[in-house]
Amino acid sequence: MLKIWGRDTSSNVQKVLWICHELNINFERVDVGGPFGGLDNIEFVKLNPHSKIPVINDNGYVLYESHAILRYLNSKYGKNRFSSDDVKEQSIIDKYMDWVHTELSAYMIPVLIGLIRTPEEKRNFEVINENNLKSENLWEILNFHLNDNKWISRNNFSLADICCGVWAWRRYNLDTRKKDLKNIDRWFKELKQRDSFIKIVMKPLS
Ligand SMILES: N[C@@H](CCC(=O)N[C@@H](CS)C(=O)NCC(=O)O)C(=O)O
């Protein structure tokens, strides 16, 4: 059976749990990271020398990096249901998956850490607000893209919706100043109707 290491409150772990739920993949999950610790244990470091979650072991094949895991599971268990045969459409999925790692999470993480993991008296609102403004500018870019698209890849739910979706939940649940982004609101409403999103992502932030 597929084994997944990682606390279920982590955005990157949730991406993997989400696709497992969408594709009905059975798995066993081990709590590591955050309050559970264990990332520096020698046995874990052997799995992922970066000491990060998620990690999977699929019948002896060990893999880390959440987006690589998504692509692997989608291909092996999903007949590529959440990617596209169309080269241009696939490039849009890839673009927004990369965008989450290189742009969006870079600004969302300091906001999340500042507001959720930092005691009120120690919060640096200058840093939080600056990062929030940058994140909102990025959400506005996605909002513009969603003008002509139901999902990020036109009419098909894809891996890009999973990668952006875990952060959308955080955006709406952080007490921050938000731009009025009608397409993001509409897309988020669609996400909230998916069983997997409800079960895996809609948890208190930590
Ligand atoms: N690029 C990696 C990033 C992994 C990562 O940063 N994971 C975080 C959780 S979201 C982590 O391990 N943090 C330490 C912890 O949770 O204790 C991926 O996408 O898998």
The ligand as an SDF file (V2000), in Angstrom:
LIG
                    3D

 20 19  0  0  0  0  0  0  0  0999 V2000
    9.3330   21.7290   -2.3030 N   0  0  0  0  0  0  0  0  0  0  0  0
    8.9080   20.8440   -1.2420 C   0  0  0  0  0  0  0  0  0  0  0  0
    8.6590   21.6750    0.0060 C   0  0  0  0  0  0  0  0  0  0  0  0
    8.3540   20.7960    1.1900 C   0  0  0  0  0  0  0  0  0  0  0  0
    8.1200   21.6300    2.4460 C   0  0  0  0  0  0  0  0  0  0  0  0
    8.5710   22.7720    2.5700 O   0  0  0  0  0  0  0  0  0  0  0  0
    7.4040   21.0140    3.3870 N   0  0  0  0  0  0  0  0  0  0  0  0
    7.1130   21.6670    4.6420 C   0  0  0  0  0  0  0  0  0  0  0  0
    5.6340   21.4740    5.0190 C   0  0  0  0  0  0  0  0  0  0  0  0
    4.5500   22.3120    3.8900 S   0  0  0  0  0  0  0  0  0  0  0  0
    7.9350   21.0480    5.7540 C   0  0  0  0  0  0  0  0  0  0  0  0
    8.4530   19.9570    5.6380 O   0  0  0  0  0  0  0  0  0  0  0  0
    8.0140   21.7850    6.8740 N   0  0  0  0  0  0  0  0  0  0  0  0
    8.5380   21.2900    8.1050 C   0  0  0  0  0  0  0  0  0  0  0  0
    7.4460   20.8590    9.0400 C   0  0  0  0  0  0  0  0  0  0  0  0
    6.2870   20.7480    8.6560 O   0  0  0  0  0  0  0  0  0  0  0  0
    7.7970   20.6050   10.2040 O   0  0  0  0  0  0  0  0  0  0  0  0
    7.6410   20.0970   -1.6830 C   0  0  0  0  0  0  0  0  0  0  0  0
    6.8790   20.6560   -2.4680 O   0  0  0  0  0  0  0  0  0  0  0  0
    7.4200   18.9460   -1.2520 O   0  0  0  0  0  0  0  0  0  0  0  0
  1  2  1  0
  2  3  1  0
  2 18  1  0
  3  4  1  0
  4  5  1  0
  5  6  2  0
  5  7  1  0
  7  8  1  0
  8  9  1  0
  8 11  1  0
  9 10  1  0
 11 12  2  0
 11 13  1  0
 13 14  1  0
 14 15  1  0
 15 16  2  0
 15 17  1  0
 18 19  2  0
 18 20  1  0
M  END
$$$$
